[in-house]
Amino acid sequence: MDVRKAVIPAAGYGTRMLPITKAQPKEMVPVVHKPVIQYVVEEAYYSGIKEILIITGKHKRAIEDHFDRSNLPKKDKHIEKLDRILNEVNIYFVRQREQKGLGDAVKYAEAFVDDEPFALLLGDTITIPPCTKEIIKVYERYRTSIIAVEEVPVEKVCLYGIIACKPVENSIYLVEDLVEKPSVDEAPSNLAILGRYILTPEIFDCLKNTKPGKSGEIQLTDAMRILSKKEYMYAYLFKGKRFDIGNKADWLKANIELALNDKELGEEIRTFLKLLGA
Ligand code: UTP
């Protein structure tokens, strides 16, 4: 079966972005022209997906408002582009009742996903070019769960979910195990899960058998570990850029890099950075 549906968890606290996230969702934090979550919805759309579920929660209502059709009296090209996409996709919302971790958030997608493979895109992460499009292609060859990974410096493995794996072919690995935020000594590789996945619906049974892990939250990585023992799971080494908008340094870097590449703003920002001597 083809990948027709996408799930975007966007219910987390965003404590690393406080106080920006005190009264607004971190997924609504702006990156150049638009909020992060719009990049994520557009990535699903440009990957060929038309059915999208966003998992929201307390203090996240601005996300729903953002994806309403606009009725602005004046034309704006950014809004017109978004409206064209909104004409073609169906966006649904469900609320995670308590912020009990990413794994718990994904559980709320079971009825929407039904019995199909689906794309999972973290609502606070931007990938350029769209990583989902690339992992759908890998899924079409392997027909099982695919995780996108990137190489990270060894001293940073403790910040990510890390995989143990065996190379299969260029950029593709067979996943043998997964560990959430290992110490440098425990880490089986420096390949880090980056927030884009294709998952088979078997993940929901695995999530039901997943106990709260580190920090009392239900970790998606722990459920994927169970899944990797039940069926083949592959990792795809993404060579593009990924920005984690959940931490301030990456968020600022994303704004600078994407603004420099922007047709409207690039030149002015480049001149400004030169003046700063950066
Ligand atoms: P993070 O691991 O960044 O957690 O979530 P967080 O709670 O949002 O942020 P911090 O650690 O407090 O700063 C990764 C993704 O999982 C979603 C988040 O919205 C984000 O897209 N998530 C996380 C949920 O949907 N529900 C949760 O309970 C936790």
Residues whose N, C-alpha, C, O or C-beta is under 5 A from the ligand:
A	BS01	UTP	P9 A10 A11 G12 Y13 G14 T15 R16 M17 I55 E98 Q99 K100 G101 L102 A105 L122 G123 D124 G246
